[in-house]
Amino acid sequence: MADASVHPVDEKLPLVRLLPLGLQHVLVMYAGAVAVPLILGGALKLPKDQIAILINADLFACGLVTLIQSIGVGGFGIRLPVMMGVTFAAVGPMLAMATTPNIGLLGIYGAVIGAGIFGILIAPFISRLLPLFPPVVTGTIIAVIGISLMRVGINWAAGGLGNPRFGDPVYLGVSLLVLLVILGITKYLAGFFANIAVLLGLVAGFVVAMALGEVSFAGVREAGWIEPVYPFQFGLPTFDPLAILTMCLVMIVVMIESTGMFLALGELTDRPIGQEELTRGLRVDGLGTLIGGVFNTFPYTSFSQNVGLVGITGVRSRWVTVAAGVIMLVLGLFPKIATVVASVPQFVLGGAGIVMFGMVCATGVRILSRVDFRGNPNNAYVVAISVGLGMIPLVSERFFVQMPKALSPLLHSGILLASISAVALNAYFNGMRGGVEAAAEAAAAGREAEAAH
């Protein structure tokens, strides 16, 4: 029985529960975690063994940075159930660097290291923007995060982008099965089984996919049992000033998006996020990116799909993501096991993705339900216009095709567009007072929670 004096976020669960709950988080994020090294490795035309090094390093760094974020080390770590992974916001700029003479992979690592140091230094300044995020802004941003992620879940359900059988009825049927299993377990079972509803749904989908001959274990035999991960395996990084500046701009984008993720997680776990907590969390974005550059991988951020998983399972303990971080470390050091995990087809993940990403959106809607729209009808404009701008990259990928490429990290992030719009419109209609009061309330609630523990 849980100790009532311990906040659910700090509850230490028995190992027999931690492992499956942690594995659940790993399976949810795994496809996204390995996608960036695969994309960059292909763009650089690296041989298969070197792409494997990128993947192993990525999994290792994912685990290490997740541990720092969830456990907390000194002034680093928000101490919430957060999974860290490579951000897709940096893919475009890194692809450009990969094909630029005198930059290449080592120049990318130099830019990542520079951006990581920059992120650590500016984290306290980004966190001071918290007064700009009252509920009307926070709810809008979190809703857009969920809607933006839904595209990922839907594409998973159809087999994954680039799959020649995209939309195959078999894929759609298995995805639906996973969704129905999750809903059935959530409704008819309780306790631990309800907590691992997503994992059980994925297992059911995986078994059916295997029975249908849709699971490939290619590469498992060739993968090594143990592969060490160590710094600068590809050589010492080079430092190009323009590349570093570009990656620093990406870092700002990442940290603003992370602010929305942390606020969503604070809402789901009932642990208010104040400026101090936000600073610690954002510092890990910077530290994780620095670690990424040193250990042959890329910039890191909090993975939003795992925020949705917290909402579905109701398990708020940060020690679950600590367990998941340990699993990721193991996968990075034991490639054969990692290859087995990678054999879970994307369409199996699709049914779970739709539920999880929808849960993130529902969290935003729940926050917006507390906003005064009747007494202050201008709040409706904040939500309406910001959601509309946030949808541009989703519904029209070529909308900004004529704009300068340097603005791509900004213009192709619906989350960032919605964030800037919501903050600006709220300041225009409501001024700063509401945001300052909301921040003060969050900080006071955070101090009370700490005092209670």
N, C-alpha and C positions, 0 to 999 in steps of 0.2 A: 504494500500500500504506500502511495506517495506521501512524502512528508509535506504537510500543508504549509510549513514555514518556508519551503523552498519554491522559488518561482519555477514554473514548468520549463522555462528556457534553461535553467541550471540543473534540472533533474538528471541524475546519473542512473540510467537504465541498466538492467542486467545484460551481460554479454549476449545471452541467448536471444534477446530482443534487439540489441544494438546492431548485430551483424546483418540480419535480413533488412532492417530499416535502413542501414547504411548502404547495403547493396542496391536497394530500391533507388536511392539517390544517384548512385553511380550509373545504373542502367538508363535512367532518365537523361543524364547529361552526356553519356559516352559518345554518342554519334556527333554531337556538337563539339565535344572536346577534341576529337581527332580530325575534324573536318579541315581546320585551318592548316595544320602541318601537311595534310594531303594536298591541299590546294597550292600552297607555296612550294612544296616539293615538286609538284608537277610543273609549275610555272618555271622553276629553275632547272627543270630537266635533270633532277638528281637521280642517281641509280636507286634501285629498290632498297638496298641495304642502308643507304643514307636517309631515305624517307623513313625507314623503320627507326633510325636513331632519333629523328625529329618527333615521331609519335611517342617513343619511350620517354624522351625528355619532357614532352608535353604532359603525359600522364603523371610522371614523377613530380613535376612542378605544380600541377593541379593539386596533387595531394598535399604537398608541402605548404603551399599558400593557403589552402583550405584549413589546414591545422592552425596556422597563424591567425587567420581571420576568426575561426570559431572558438579557439581556446583563449586567445589574447596573449600577447607578449609585450609587456611594458606599455608603451603608447601606441601599439599596433593591435588591431583586431576589434571588431565591433561586438564580438562575443554573442552572436546570434547564429541560428542554424543556416549558414551560408555556404554554398558550394562555389568555388572559384574556377574559372576556365578561360581559355583564350577568347578575346573579344573579336567579333566579326567586324567591328568598326574600323579595325586597322588593316583589313584584308586588301582593300582598294589601294591605299598608299603603299603597302608593302609589295603588292604586285608591280606597281609602277617602279619602285626601287629595284626590284628583282631584275628588271630588264634595262636598268640605267647603267651605262658604263661606269666603272670605278666605284660602284656601290655594291650590288649583288647581295649575297647572303650575309657576308661579314659586315657590310655597311648597314644592313637591316638590324643586325644585332647591336651595332654601335648606336643606332638611332633608338632602339628599344631601351638600352641601358640609360641613355641620356634622358629619355622620356620618363623612365622609372624614377630617377633622381629628382626630376622636375615635379613628378606627381607627389612624392613624399614632401617636398618643400611647400607646395601650394595647397595641400590638403586642408590646413587650418583656415586658409582664405576662402576655399570653396564652401567649407562648412558654415562660414559666416553668412552665407546666402540663405540659411534655413528660414529666416523671417519672411523670405519671399515665397514660402511654400505653405500657405494656409490650406484648409481642407478643399476648397474649390480648385486649387491648383494641384494639390497632391492627388485628389481623387481623379481628376482629368488625366494626369500623367500616368497613373497606375492603370486606368482603363485602357489608355492607348497602348501601354506596354502589353497588356493581355491581348488586345486586338491584333497588334503587330505580330506577336508570337503565334497567333492562330494560323497564320499562313504557313508557318513551319510545321505545325501539327497536321494540317490538312494535306500538305505535300508529302509528309511522312506516310499518312494513311493511304495515299495513292501509289506508294512505292518509292518515293524520293525523286527529286528532280534529276533528269538525265537518264532515268530508267526507261529503256525502250518499251517496257510493258506498263508504263505509267497509267494508272486508272484501271488496271486489270480487276475484274470482279472478284477474283480470288483475294487480291490485296484488300479491297474494300470490305469483303466479307470477314476476313480475319481481324481487321481493324475494328469492325462493328462488334465482333465477338469479344475482343478485349474490353471495349467500352461497356458492353452488357455485363461482363463478369465483374468489372469494377463496381458498376451500379448495383448489381445483385448482392455482392459482398457488403457494400456500404449499407444497404437497406436491411439485410437479413442477419448479418453477423455483427458482433460487437467486440470490444476489447482489442486484443493484439491482432486478430485476423482482419478487423476493420482497418487497423493502422497500416497493414501491408497489403491493402486491397489492390494498389497499383502493381506491386510485385507479383501477386497472384494472377492478376489479369495478364501481365506480360508472360508469365510462365505458361498459362493456358494458351495464349496466342502462339508462343514459341513451339509448344508441343504440337499444336494443330499444323503450324507451318512446316514442321519437320515431317509430319505424317503425309503432307501434300507434296513433299519433295522440294520445298521452297527455301530450305536453309542450306547454305554453303559453308563448309568448314575449310575452304581453300586457304592455304598458308599456315595452318596449324602445325602440320608436320615439319615444315621448313623453319618455323620460328624457333629461336633458341630458348633454352630454359631460363638462363640468367644472362642479363646484359647490364653492365654497370653504366650509370649515368654520371658524368663528371663535367666540370666546367670547360668551355671552349673546345669542344670536341672537333669543331670544324676549323679551328685556328683563332688567333686573336682578332677581336672586332676592329673595324675601322670606323672613324668618326667623321661623317660628312655634315657640315653645319646645316645645310638646307634640309637634309633627311631628318636630322634631329629636331629641327623646328617643326617640320611636318608632323612628326610623331608626337611632339608636345601638344600640338593642336588636337590630335586624336585623343590624347590623354585627358584634355579638358572635356571633350565630348563624353568619353568613357565615365568620368567622375560625375558629370551631371546626370547621366543615365543611372549610375550606381546610387545616386542620392534618391531617385525614385524607387529603386529596388529596396533600399534599406528602409525607407518610409513605409513601403508596402509590407515588408517583413515585420517591422515594428507593430503595425496594425494587426497582422495575423497572429503574432505571438503575445499581444497585449503588453508589450514593453516599449513605452514611448521612446522615440529617438530625439535626443537633445544634441546640442552643438558638439559637446565633447565626444559622445558616442559616434556621431557622424565623422568627426575628424579621425578617430581611430580606424573606422572602417575604410575611409578614403585613403588613408596612409597605406593600407594594405594593397589597394589598387596600384599605388606607386611602387611599394616594395615588391609586390608580386611581379610587376613588369620588369623591375630591376633583376629579380631572380630569373625571370624568363630569359632576359638577354644574356645572363651569365651561363645558364644551363641549356643553351642552344634551342630556345623556344621563343615565345612571342608575348605581347602585352596581355595582362590578365584583368578580369572583372568578375563581379558576382553574376552567376547564371540564373536568369529569371525563371526558367522552367522549374527549377528546384524550389523557388518561392511558391509556385503553384502547388507543388507536391506537399508543402507544409500545410497549405490551406485544405487540401483534400484529406490528408491523414489526420490532421489535428494534433500531430506529434510535434511539440515545440522545442524539444530538448536539443541544445546545440551539440551535445555529445553524440547525437546520431550522425551529424555531418563530420564530427571528429572521426568516427568509425569509417565513414565514407572516404575521408581523406587518407586514412591508413590503407584502405583498399586500393585507392588510386596509386599510392606510393608502391604498393606491391605489384600492381599491374605494370607500372613503369619499369620495374626491375625484373619482372618475369614475363617476357613478351609472349610466350606460348599461352599463358592464361589470358593475357590481354586479347590475343587473337580469337580465343574461344568466345569471350564476351562480345567481341566485335561481330560475331556471326549472327547476333540477333537482328533480323531484318528490320528495315525502317518501317514497313507497313505494320509490324507488330507494335512498334512504338507509337504509331499514329493514333490508335484509339485512346491510349493514355494521354497523349499530348493534347488532344482536343479537350479532355476533362481538365487537365492541369492549367493550360493556358486560359481556358475559360474561367477558371477559379481566380486567376490574377485579375482578369477583367471584372469579375464579380466583386472583388475586394475594392476596386476603384469605385464601382457603383454604390457599394455600401458606404464608403466615405462620402460620396456625393449626396447620399440620402440625408446627411446631417447638415448640408448646406442650405442656407435660407434663400430659396428662390422666390418665394412669395413676397417677402419683405424687401428683397433686393433683386429685382428682375434682371439687373445687369449681369448677375452671375451666370445666367443662361447664355449670354453672349460669350463669356469666358470659355465655357464648356464647348459650345457649338462650334465656334471658330477654331479653337485649338484642336478639337477632334478632327475637324475637316482638314486642317493643315497637316496633322499627323498621319492622315491617310494617303497623302500625295505619293510618297515613295511606294506604297503598297499597291495602289490602283493604277499608277501611271509611272513606270520606271524611267521613261524618257522625258518626263515633265521638265526636268532641269538640264536636259542634254546640251543646251546652248550656253550654260553657265560655265564659268572658269573651273577647271578641274581641281584647283586648290580648295574650292568650297565643297567638294564632294563629301567629305566626312560630315559636314553640317547638313547639306541639302538631301542626302540620302539616308538620313536617320529620322524616321517619323517620330521617334520618341523625343529626340532633341528639338525638332520643329515644334512639337506639341508643348514641350517644356518652355521654350522661349516665348511662344505665343501666350500660354497660360499665365506665366509670370508677368509679361508685359501688359496684357489686358487686365489682369487683376490689379496691377499697380495703377493703370489708367482709370479704371472704374472705382476701385475701392481704396487706393492709396496704400500706404505701408502699415497702417495701424492694425488691421486685422491680422496680417502676417506676423507682426511683432507679438501680438497677444497670443497667437497660436503657438509661436516658438517658446514664449515664456511659460505657457501652460505645459508644453511638452517637457521642458527642462525641469519644472517643478515636479511633474509626475515622475520623471526619471530619478530625481533626488529622493523622492519618497520611496520608490521601489528599491533603490540601493540601501536606504536606511532600514527598510523592512527585512533585508537579508543580512 
